[in-house]
Amino acid sequence: MIDFEEELKKFQPSLEVEEAENAIYNQDMTDMTDILKEMLEEMKGMK
């Protein structure tokens, strides 16, 4: 039979998950706010 308490003591998180998490949080993604700011700056420059 499996001793869950013993198995939990051996558990170590996967490095792949941590690497993916860092890549997601550190990625500079353009969102709608960035696009709107850029459009407003372009419109101001046209006047």
CHARMM internal coordinates of N, CA and C (Angstrom, degrees):
IC EDIT
DIST 1 N 1 CA 1.4568
DIST 1 CA 1 C 1.5372
ANGL 1 N 1 CA 1 C 109.08
DIST 1 C 2 N 1.3181
ANGL 1 CA 1 C 2 N 116.40
DIHE 1 N 1 CA 1 C 2 N 147.94
DIST 2 N 2 CA 1.4662
ANGL 1 C 2 N 2 CA 121.99
DIHE 1 CA 1 C 2 N 2 CA -177.86
DIST 2 CA 2 C 1.5261
ANGL 2 N 2 CA 2 C 110.12
DIHE 1 C 2 N 2 CA 2 C -80.50
DIST 2 C 3 N 1.3318
ANGL 2 CA 2 C 3 N 115.70
DIHE 2 N 2 CA 2 C 3 N 130.61
DIST 3 N 3 CA 1.4678
ANGL 2 C 3 N 3 CA 121.46
DIHE 2 CA 2 C 3 N 3 CA 175.46
DIST 3 CA 3 C 1.5365
ANGL 3 N 3 CA 3 C 107.09
DIHE 2 C 3 N 3 CA 3 C -94.60
DIST 3 C 4 N 1.3192
ANGL 3 CA 3 C 4 N 116.28
DIHE 3 N 3 CA 3 C 4 N 98.15
DIST 4 N 4 CA 1.4578
ANGL 3 C 4 N 4 CA 121.20
DIHE 3 CA 3 C 4 N 4 CA -174.46
DIST 4 CA 4 C 1.5282
ANGL 4 N 4 CA 4 C 112.72
DIHE 3 C 4 N 4 CA 4 C -62.07
DIST 4 C 5 N 1.3011
ANGL 4 CA 4 C 5 N 117.36
DIHE 4 N 4 CA 4 C 5 N -36.47
DIST 5 N 5 CA 1.4669
ANGL 4 C 5 N 5 CA 120.17
DIHE 4 CA 4 C 5 N 5 CA 179.31
DIST 5 CA 5 C 1.5267
ANGL 5 N 5 CA 5 C 110.30
DIHE 4 C 5 N 5 CA 5 C -62.40
DIST 5 C 6 N 1.3255
ANGL 5 CA 5 C 6 N 116.74
DIHE 5 N 5 CA 5 C 6 N -41.99
DIST 6 N 6 CA 1.4621
ANGL 5 C 6 N 6 CA 121.58
DIHE 5 CA 5 C 6 N 6 CA 179.37
DIST 6 CA 6 C 1.5291
ANGL 6 N 6 CA 6 C 110.44
DIHE 5 C 6 N 6 CA 6 C -67.11
DIST 6 C 7 N 1.3106
ANGL 6 CA 6 C 7 N 117.14
DIHE 6 N 6 CA 6 C 7 N -40.55
DIST 7 N 7 CA 1.4633
ANGL 6 C 7 N 7 CA 121.15
DIHE 6 CA 6 C 7 N 7 CA 179.27
DIST 7 CA 7 C 1.5367
ANGL 7 N 7 CA 7 C 111.02
DIHE 6 C 7 N 7 CA 7 C -65.30
DIST 7 C 8 N 1.3287
ANGL 7 CA 7 C 8 N 116.92
DIHE 7 N 7 CA 7 C 8 N -38.54
DIST 8 N 8 CA 1.4658
ANGL 7 C 8 N 8 CA 120.28
DIHE 7 CA 7 C 8 N 8 CA 178.24
DIST 8 CA 8 C 1.5251
ANGL 8 N 8 CA 8 C 111.63
DIHE 7 C 8 N 8 CA 8 C -64.56
DIST 8 C 9 N 1.3217
ANGL 8 CA 8 C 9 N 117.34
DIHE 8 N 8 CA 8 C 9 N -33.84
DIST 9 N 9 CA 1.4680
ANGL 8 C 9 N 9 CA 120.50
DIHE 8 CA 8 C 9 N 9 CA 177.78
DIST 9 CA 9 C 1.5243
ANGL 9 N 9 CA 9 C 111.28
DIHE 8 C 9 N 9 CA 9 C -65.28
DIST 9 C 10 N 1.3351
ANGL 9 CA 9 C 10 N 117.51
DIHE 9 N 9 CA 9 C 10 N -30.97
DIST 10 N 10 CA 1.4661
ANGL 9 C 10 N 10 CA 122.58
DIHE 9 CA 9 C 10 N 10 CA -178.76
DIST 10 CA 10 C 1.5253
ANGL 10 N 10 CA 10 C 112.75
DIHE 9 C 10 N 10 CA 10 C -83.80
DIST 10 C 11 N 1.3287
ANGL 10 CA 10 C 11 N 117.31
DIHE 10 N 10 CA 10 C 11 N -12.94
DIST 11 N 11 CA 1.4608
ANGL 10 C 11 N 11 CA 121.10
DIHE 10 CA 10 C 11 N 11 CA -173.49
DIST 11 CA 11 C 1.5170
ANGL 11 N 11 CA 11 C 112.04
DIHE 10 C 11 N 11 CA 11 C -63.17
DIST 11 C 12 N 1.3452
ANGL 11 CA 11 C 12 N 115.77
DIHE 11 N 11 CA 11 C 12 N 134.03
DIST 12 N 12 CA 1.4589
ANGL 11 C 12 N 12 CA 122.41
DIHE 11 CA 11 C 12 N 12 CA 172.62
DIST 12 CA 12 C 1.5245
ANGL 12 N 12 CA 12 C 106.87
DIHE 11 C 12 N 12 CA 12 C -134.53
DIST 12 C 13 N 1.3263
ANGL 12 CA 12 C 13 N 118.01
DIHE 12 N 12 CA 12 C 13 N 131.66
DIST 13 N 13 CA 1.4608
ANGL 12 C 13 N 13 CA 119.79
DIHE 12 CA 12 C 13 N 13 CA -178.97
DIST 13 CA 13 C 1.5295
ANGL 13 N 13 CA 13 C 110.84
DIHE 12 C 13 N 13 CA 13 C -63.36
DIST 13 C 14 N 1.2832
ANGL 13 CA 13 C 14 N 115.29
DIHE 13 N 13 CA 13 C 14 N 148.90
DIST 14 N 14 CA 1.4573
ANGL 13 C 14 N 14 CA 121.49
DIHE 13 CA 13 C 14 N 14 CA 179.20
DIST 14 CA 14 C 1.5225
ANGL 14 N 14 CA 14 C 110.31
DIHE 13 C 14 N 14 CA 14 C -69.49
DIST 14 C 15 N 1.3195
ANGL 14 CA 14 C 15 N 116.09
DIHE 14 N 14 CA 14 C 15 N 135.17
DIST 15 N 15 CA 1.4658
ANGL 14 C 15 N 15 CA 119.61
DIHE 14 CA 14 C 15 N 15 CA 177.18
DIST 15 CA 15 C 1.5115
ANGL 15 N 15 CA 15 C 110.97
DIHE 14 C 15 N 15 CA 15 C -66.27
DIST 15 C 16 N 1.3171
ANGL 15 CA 15 C 16 N 117.39
DIHE 15 N 15 CA 15 C 16 N -29.28
DIST 16 N 16 CA 1.4522
ANGL 15 C 16 N 16 CA 120.95
DIHE 15 CA 15 C 16 N 16 CA 179.34
DIST 16 CA 16 C 1.5303
ANGL 16 N 16 CA 16 C 111.31
DIHE 15 C 16 N 16 CA 16 C -60.23
DIST 16 C 17 N 1.3217
ANGL 16 CA 16 C 17 N 116.49
DIHE 16 N 16 CA 16 C 17 N -40.22
DIST 17 N 17 CA 1.4618
ANGL 16 C 17 N 17 CA 120.56
DIHE 16 CA 16 C 17 N 17 CA 179.74
DIST 17 CA 17 C 1.5217
ANGL 17 N 17 CA 17 C 109.89
DIHE 16 C 17 N 17 CA 17 C -65.56
DIST 17 C 18 N 1.3258
ANGL 17 CA 17 C 18 N 117.02
DIHE 17 N 17 CA 17 C 18 N -44.67
DIST 18 N 18 CA 1.4593
ANGL 17 C 18 N 18 CA 120.45
DIHE 17 CA 17 C 18 N 18 CA 179.55
DIST 18 CA 18 C 1.5288
ANGL 18 N 18 CA 18 C 111.05
DIHE 17 C 18 N 18 CA 18 C -63.84
DIST 18 C 19 N 1.3152
ANGL 18 CA 18 C 19 N 117.45
DIHE 18 N 18 CA 18 C 19 N -40.37
DIST 19 N 19 CA 1.4556
ANGL 18 C 19 N 19 CA 120.81
DIHE 18 CA 18 C 19 N 19 CA 178.56
DIST 19 CA 19 C 1.5230
ANGL 19 N 19 CA 19 C 111.02
DIHE 18 C 19 N 19 CA 19 C -64.31
DIST 19 C 20 N 1.3261
ANGL 19 CA 19 C 20 N 116.44
DIHE 19 N 19 CA 19 C 20 N -42.25
DIST 20 N 20 CA 1.4633
ANGL 19 C 20 N 20 CA 120.44
DIHE 19 CA 19 C 20 N 20 CA 178.72
DIST 20 CA 20 C 1.5210
ANGL 20 N 20 CA 20 C 110.42
DIHE 19 C 20 N 20 CA 20 C -64.03
DIST 20 C 21 N 1.3205
ANGL 20 CA 20 C 21 N 116.97
DIHE 20 N 20 CA 20 C 21 N -41.39
DIST 21 N 21 CA 1.4651
ANGL 20 C 21 N 21 CA 121.68
DIHE 20 CA 20 C 21 N 21 CA 179.07
DIST 21 CA 21 C 1.5281
ANGL 21 N 21 CA 21 C 110.55
DIHE 20 C 21 N 21 CA 21 C -59.94
DIST 21 C 22 N 1.3311
ANGL 21 CA 21 C 22 N 117.16
DIHE 21 N 21 CA 21 C 22 N -45.99
DIST 22 N 22 CA 1.4641
ANGL 21 C 22 N 22 CA 120.78
DIHE 21 CA 21 C 22 N 22 CA 179.29
DIST 22 CA 22 C 1.5161
ANGL 22 N 22 CA 22 C 111.23
DIHE 21 C 22 N 22 CA 22 C -63.57
DIST 22 C 23 N 1.3077
ANGL 22 CA 22 C 23 N 117.62
DIHE 22 N 22 CA 22 C 23 N -40.88
DIST 23 N 23 CA 1.4594
ANGL 22 C 23 N 23 CA 121.12
DIHE 22 CA 22 C 23 N 23 CA -179.74
DIST 23 CA 23 C 1.5288
ANGL 23 N 23 CA 23 C 110.80
DIHE 22 C 23 N 23 CA 23 C -63.69
DIST 23 C 24 N 1.3158
ANGL 23 CA 23 C 24 N 116.63
DIHE 23 N 23 CA 23 C 24 N -39.94
DIST 24 N 24 CA 1.4645
ANGL 23 C 24 N 24 CA 120.41
DIHE 23 CA 23 C 24 N 24 CA -179.10
DIST 24 CA 24 C 1.5253
ANGL 24 N 24 CA 24 C 110.79
DIHE 23 C 24 N 24 CA 24 C -68.40
DIST 24 C 25 N 1.3363
ANGL 24 CA 24 C 25 N 116.94
DIHE 24 N 24 CA 24 C 25 N -47.38
DIST 25 N 25 CA 1.4616
ANGL 24 C 25 N 25 CA 119.91
DIHE 24 CA 24 C 25 N 25 CA -176.68
DIST 25 CA 25 C 1.5318
ANGL 25 N 25 CA 25 C 112.67
DIHE 24 C 25 N 25 CA 25 C -71.35
DIST 25 C 26 N 1.3260
ANGL 25 CA 25 C 26 N 118.02
DIHE 25 N 25 CA 25 C 26 N -28.20
DIST 26 N 26 CA 1.4648
ANGL 25 C 26 N 26 CA 121.01
DIHE 25 CA 25 C 26 N 26 CA -177.08
DIST 26 CA 26 C 1.5231
ANGL 26 N 26 CA 26 C 113.11
DIHE 25 C 26 N 26 CA 26 C -90.57
DIST 26 C 27 N 1.3180
ANGL 26 CA 26 C 27 N 117.59
DIHE 26 N 26 CA 26 C 27 N -4.62
DIST 27 N 27 CA 1.4549
ANGL 26 C 27 N 27 CA 120.73
DIHE 26 CA 26 C 27 N 27 CA -178.96
DIST 27 CA 27 C 1.5277
ANGL 27 N 27 CA 27 C 109.31
DIHE 26 C 27 N 27 CA 27 C -78.46
DIST 27 C 28 N 1.3327
ANGL 27 CA 27 C 28 N 114.97
DIHE 27 N 27 CA 27 C 28 N 130.59
DIST 28 N 28 CA 1.4596
ANGL 27 C 28 N 28 CA 120.33
DIHE 27 CA 27 C 28 N 28 CA 179.14
DIST 28 CA 28 C 1.5274
ANGL 28 N 28 CA 28 C 108.37
DIHE 27 C 28 N 28 CA 28 C -88.34
DIST 28 C 29 N 1.3124
ANGL 28 CA 28 C 29 N 116.14
DIHE 28 N 28 CA 28 C 29 N 101.58
DIST 29 N 29 CA 1.4577
ANGL 28 C 29 N 29 CA 120.42
DIHE 28 CA 28 C 29 N 29 CA -176.30
DIST 29 CA 29 C 1.5259
ANGL 29 N 29 CA 29 C 109.89
DIHE 28 C 29 N 29 CA 29 C -105.09
DIST 29 C 30 N 1.3158
ANGL 29 CA 29 C 30 N 115.34
DIHE 29 N 29 CA 29 C 30 N 137.75
DIST 30 N 30 CA 1.4587
ANGL 29 C 30 N 30 CA 121.21
DIHE 29 CA 29 C 30 N 30 CA 176.34
DIST 30 CA 30 C 1.5204
ANGL 30 N 30 CA 30 C 108.57
DIHE 29 C 30 N 30 CA 30 C -78.43
DIST 30 C 31 N 1.3210
ANGL 30 CA 30 C 31 N 116.47
DIHE 30 N 30 CA 30 C 31 N 130.22
DIST 31 N 31 CA 1.4566
ANGL 30 C 31 N 31 CA 119.22
DIHE 30 CA 30 C 31 N 31 CA 176.83
DIST 31 CA 31 C 1.5236
ANGL 31 N 31 CA 31 C 108.62
DIHE 30 C 31 N 31 CA 31 C -116.60
DIST 31 C 32 N 1.2955
ANGL 31 CA 31 C 32 N 116.01
DIHE 31 N 31 CA 31 C 32 N -178.35
DIST 32 N 32 CA 1.4659
ANGL 31 C 32 N 32 CA 121.13
DIHE 31 CA 31 C 32 N 32 CA -175.45
DIST 32 CA 32 C 1.5271
ANGL 32 N 32 CA 32 C 111.75
DIHE 31 C 32 N 32 CA 32 C -60.95
DIST 32 C 33 N 1.3153
ANGL 32 CA 32 C 33 N 117.75
DIHE 32 N 32 CA 32 C 33 N -35.58
DIST 33 N 33 CA 1.4608
ANGL 32 C 33 N 33 CA 121.03
DIHE 32 CA 32 C 33 N 33 CA 179.07
DIST 33 CA 33 C 1.5234
ANGL 33 N 33 CA 33 C 110.66
DIHE 32 C 33 N 33 CA 33 C -62.84
DIST 33 C 34 N 1.3329
ANGL 33 CA 33 C 34 N 117.29
DIHE 33 N 33 CA 33 C 34 N -42.71
DIST 34 N 34 CA 1.4597
ANGL 33 C 34 N 34 CA 121.26
DIHE 33 CA 33 C 34 N 34 CA 178.27
DIST 34 CA 34 C 1.5285
ANGL 34 N 34 CA 34 C 111.19
DIHE 33 C 34 N 34 CA 34 C -62.00
DIST 34 C 35 N 1.3257
ANGL 34 CA 34 C 35 N 116.38
DIHE 34 N 34 CA 34 C 35 N -41.21
DIST 35 N 35 CA 1.4641
ANGL 34 C 35 N 35 CA 120.81
DIHE 34 CA 34 C 35 N 35 CA 179.94
DIST 35 CA 35 C 1.5210
ANGL 35 N 35 CA 35 C 110.59
DIHE 34 C 35 N 35 CA 35 C -65.04
DIST 35 C 36 N 1.3241
ANGL 35 CA 35 C 36 N 117.04
DIHE 35 N 35 CA 35 C 36 N -43.85
DIST 36 N 36 CA 1.4659
ANGL 35 C 36 N 36 CA 120.44
DIHE 35 CA 35 C 36 N 36 CA 179.59
DIST 36 CA 36 C 1.5246
ANGL 36 N 36 CA 36 C 111.44
DIHE 35 C 36 N 36 CA 36 C -64.49
DIST 36 C 37 N 1.3251
ANGL 36 CA 36 C 37 N 117.52
DIHE 36 N 36 CA 36 C 37 N -40.35
DIST 37 N 37 CA 1.4643
ANGL 36 C 37 N 37 CA 120.59
DIHE 36 CA 36 C 37 N 37 CA 177.69
DIST 37 CA 37 C 1.5228
ANGL 37 N 37 CA 37 C 110.94
DIHE 36 C 37 N 37 CA 37 C -61.31
DIST 37 C 38 N 1.3347
ANGL 37 CA 37 C 38 N 115.74
DIHE 37 N 37 CA 37 C 38 N -43.63
DIST 38 N 38 CA 1.4611
ANGL 37 C 38 N 38 CA 120.24
DIHE 37 CA 37 C 38 N 38 CA 179.60
DIST 38 CA 38 C 1.5239
ANGL 38 N 38 CA 38 C 111.22
DIHE 37 C 38 N 38 CA 38 C -63.74
DIST 38 C 39 N 1.3364
ANGL 38 CA 38 C 39 N 116.80
DIHE 38 N 38 CA 38 C 39 N -40.91
DIST 39 N 39 CA 1.4642
ANGL 38 C 39 N 39 CA 120.35
DIHE 38 CA 38 C 39 N 39 CA 178.88
DIST 39 CA 39 C 1.5310
ANGL 39 N 39 CA 39 C 111.07
DIHE 38 C 39 N 39 CA 39 C -64.77
DIST 39 C 40 N 1.3319
ANGL 39 CA 39 C 40 N 117.39
DIHE 39 N 39 CA 39 C 40 N -41.12
DIST 40 N 40 CA 1.4585
ANGL 39 C 40 N 40 CA 120.35
DIHE 39 CA 39 C 40 N 40 CA 178.46
DIST 40 CA 40 C 1.5258
ANGL 40 N 40 CA 40 C 111.76
DIHE 39 C 40 N 40 CA 40 C -63.89
DIST 40 C 41 N 1.3292
ANGL 40 CA 40 C 41 N 116.51
DIHE 40 N 40 CA 40 C 41 N -41.09
DIST 41 N 41 CA 1.4668
ANGL 40 C 41 N 41 CA 120.24
DIHE 40 CA 40 C 41 N 41 CA 177.56
DIST 41 CA 41 C 1.5239
ANGL 41 N 41 CA 41 C 111.38
DIHE 40 C 41 N 41 CA 41 C -62.75
DIST 41 C 42 N 1.3336
ANGL 41 CA 41 C 42 N 117.02
DIHE 41 N 41 CA 41 C 42 N -40.00
DIST 42 N 42 CA 1.4555
ANGL 41 C 42 N 42 CA 120.85
DIHE 41 CA 41 C 42 N 42 CA 177.93
DIST 42 CA 42 C 1.5297
ANGL 42 N 42 CA 42 C 110.50
DIHE 41 C 42 N 42 CA 42 C -65.23
DIST 42 C 43 N 1.3366
ANGL 42 CA 42 C 43 N 117.07
DIHE 42 N 42 CA 42 C 43 N -40.32
DIST 43 N 43 CA 1.4638
ANGL 42 C 43 N 43 CA 120.58
DIHE 42 CA 42 C 43 N 43 CA -179.37
DIST 43 CA 43 C 1.5226
ANGL 43 N 43 CA 43 C 110.34
DIHE 42 C 43 N 43 CA 43 C -67.36
DIST 43 C 44 N 1.3275
ANGL 43 CA 43 C 44 N 117.83
DIHE 43 N 43 CA 43 C 44 N -37.75
DIST 44 N 44 CA 1.4648
ANGL 43 C 44 N 44 CA 120.82
DIHE 43 CA 43 C 44 N 44 CA 177.90
DIST 44 CA 44 C 1.5091
ANGL 44 N 44 CA 44 C 110.42
DIHE 43 C 44 N 44 CA 44 C -64.01
DIST 44 C 45 N 1.3216
ANGL 44 CA 44 C 45 N 118.08
DIHE 44 N 44 CA 44 C 45 N -35.54
DIST 45 N 45 CA 1.4533
ANGL 44 C 45 N 45 CA 122.76
DIHE 44 CA 44 C 45 N 45 CA -179.37
DIST 45 CA 45 C 1.5144
ANGL 45 N 45 CA 45 C 112.91
DIHE 44 C 45 N 45 CA 45 C -72.37
DIST 45 C 46 N 1.3053
ANGL 45 CA 45 C 46 N 119.08
DIHE 45 N 45 CA 45 C 46 N -18.90
DIST 46 N 46 CA 1.4661
ANGL 45 C 46 N 46 CA 123.05
DIHE 45 CA 45 C 46 N 46 CA -177.77
DIST 46 CA 46 C 1.5184
ANGL 46 N 46 CA 46 C 111.97
DIHE 45 C 46 N 46 CA 46 C -81.63
DIST 46 C 47 N 1.3148
ANGL 46 CA 46 C 47 N 118.49
DIHE 46 N 46 CA 46 C 47 N -17.99
DIST 47 N 47 CA 1.4675
ANGL 46 C 47 N 47 CA 121.44
DIHE 46 CA 46 C 47 N 47 CA -176.28
DIST 47 CA 47 C 1.5062
ANGL 47 N 47 CA 47 C 111.39
DIHE 46 C 47 N 47 CA 47 C -74.80
END
COOR INIT
IC SEED 1 N 1 CA 1 C
IC BUILD
